[in-house]
Amino acid sequence: MNTPLDKARKDPESMKARILAVARRLFGEYGFHGTTTRMIAQEVGIDISTLHYHWGGKKDLYESVVIDINKDLRHKLLEVENIIHGRPLAERLDISIDMMTDYLFSQPSVSNLILFHYFTKNRYEGNLDFSVPEFTADIAFSMGLSADRKNVAPETMLKVIAVMNSIHNFISGEGFFRPMLNIERESYIDMVKDTLKFMHIPAFTTVKSS
């Protein structure tokens, strides 16, 4: 049986999909506790009873948003892995930073939701979570930093988390950083990529002397 999320993903023009898209953005801006179903319904331009008909309560809709983002991230990571497979590490990092940064800037709700979920006190009280550990292990394996996707060393996991956190912070912080730099969005995105590569490629590729 298809879930509401399955139906929304199959028909991006449907009411379910419209509600889901707005929910992703508002949950990213205000978090789980700061977002109400009334806010979402108003933004979509529907009666709140219509929202509940399509998605149930706020917890149901939030969990669907989390699942939706997890699916999108996994799909993107597989796409990146297929492209970088077998290339030298520096080239893998270069391509991965470009692709993931472009993707996350086009979907800022992903970074906003992940950071809001983990770094605020308004934690969502439920069993469903973002698949960050799994994604981190996948990235480590794709980068060639671990020979086994299921047994990644903690220090390797932390290095990958550092890369992803820096990307998420540049994206979620665009509204703060870009006015400070006084540059257009396209220039900001290019500068973020260059800065990420400046920080991370030498860190991963420079051979340390013993």
N, C-alpha and C positions, 0 to 999 in steps of 0.2 A: 504493500500500500504506500502510495506516494505521500510524503510529509508536505506541510505547507512550504518548507524550504525547497524541496524537490520541485514543486510546482512553480515557485518563484524563479528558480534558476532556469527552468525550461522555458519560461515565458517572461522575458525581461520587461515586456510592456504591460504586464498584468498588474492589477491592484496590489497583489501580494508583493510583487517585485518593487513597486513604487514605495510601499510602506517599508520594506526591508532596507532600501537604499537610504531613506531618510533616517531610519533607526540607526544604521551604521554611523551616519554623520553625527547625529545628536548624542548617541552614547559616547562617541569619541570626544565630543566637545565638553560634555557635562558629566560623564560617568554614569554608572548604573543608578545610583541614588539621586543624582541631579537631573535625571531625565524622567519625564512622566509620559504615559501613553497619550495624555491630552496634548502635550507639546508635539508629539509625533503626528497625531491625527490632524492638529491644526496646520502643521507644516505641509502635510500631504494635501490638505483641503477636503477632509472627510469628517464624518461624524465619528465620535469615539466608539460607538457601537459597531461601526463598520470595521474599525481596526480590530476590535475584540473578535469579531466574526471570522476574520482572516487569520489572526495570529494568537488568539487567546489573551492571557495576561502579559504584563511587562516581563516577568521572568521567562516566559516561553519565548517571547520575541528576542530578548537579550541572548538566550541560549542559541537561538537560531542564528543570530548575528555572529556569535563566536564560532559556531560550526562553519558558517559561510566563509568567514575569514580564514579559518584553518584550511578549508578546502582550497581557497584561492592561493594561499601561501604555498601549500604543498604542490599545487599544479605549477606555480612559477618556479619553485626550486627545482622541480624535475626538468623544466624547460632549460633552466640555466645549466644543470648538470649535463644534459645531453649536448650542449654546445661546448662546454669547457673540458669535457672528458678527454684525457690523454695529452692535454697541453701542458707546457711548463707552468710552475706555480705562479710566477709573476703575471703571466698572461691570464691564468685562471682568475686571479684576484682582480686584475684590471677589468676583465669582461664582467665578472660577477658584480663588482661595485657599480659599474655602469647600468647593468640590467636591473639589479635590485633597487638602486636609487631611483631610476626612471619609473619603475613599477610603483614604489611606495610614494613617490611624489604625485603620481596619478591617482593613488588611493590613500590619501593622508589619514583616513579614518582607521586604517590598519595600525599605523604607528601610534596614533592618538589613543586607540583603545588598549593596545598592549601596554603602553606606558602608564595610562590612567589606571589600568587594572592592577599593575604591580607596584606602583610607586605613590599611591595615595592611601589614606586611611579608610576611604569609603570602599572597602573591598566587597566584591560581590559574594554573597553567602550562598553558594551552590556547589554542586559536584562537578560542573562542567568548567573546563579551563582551557586557556590557549596552549597549544602543543609546542611550547617553546623548547623543552628538553629534546623532543624528537626532532624538531627542526634544526636545533643546534648540532645534534649528532649527524644529521643528514648533510649539513653544510661542511662539517669537519671531514666527513668521508669524501664529499665532492671535491674539496680542496686538496685531497691527498694527504691530509694531516693525520688521518687514522686509517688503518688497514681494515678495520672492522666497524661497520655502522652501529652495531649494538654494544660495543665495548670501547667507548671513547674515553681517554684519560681525562680526569677532572681539569688538569691544567690546560689541556687542549680545548675543552668545552668553554673554559673561562675566556680564553683568547678569542674564540668565535663570538661569544656573548659580547665582548668588548667591541668587536667590529659592528655587530648588529645594533647594539645600543647607540653607538655613535651615529649610525645612519638614522635610526628612529629619532634621536634628539635633534639632528639638523632638520628633519622634516617637521616634527611637532613644534619645534622652536622657530619655524620660518617667520611667523608673525612678529616675533621679537628680534630675531637676528637680521632679517632683510632690511627693515627700516634703519637699523643701526648702521648697516653697511651702505645704505642709500643706493641700492642697485635694483634693476628689474629682475623679475622672477627667473627668466631664462638664464641670466648671468649668475644668479644665486645658485641655481641647480648645477651649472657647469663648475662653479667655484667649490661647491660642496663635493662634487666628484673628485676634483683635483686635490682637495684637502684630505679626503678619505684615502686616496691613493698615496699621498705624501706621508700620511701617518702609518698606514698599514702594510703597504707593499714592502718597504725596507724592513719593517719589523718581522715579517714572516720569511723574507728571502735572504736576509743578510746572514752569512755563516759566521757564527761566533767562534772565536779562537778558544781553544782549551787551555 
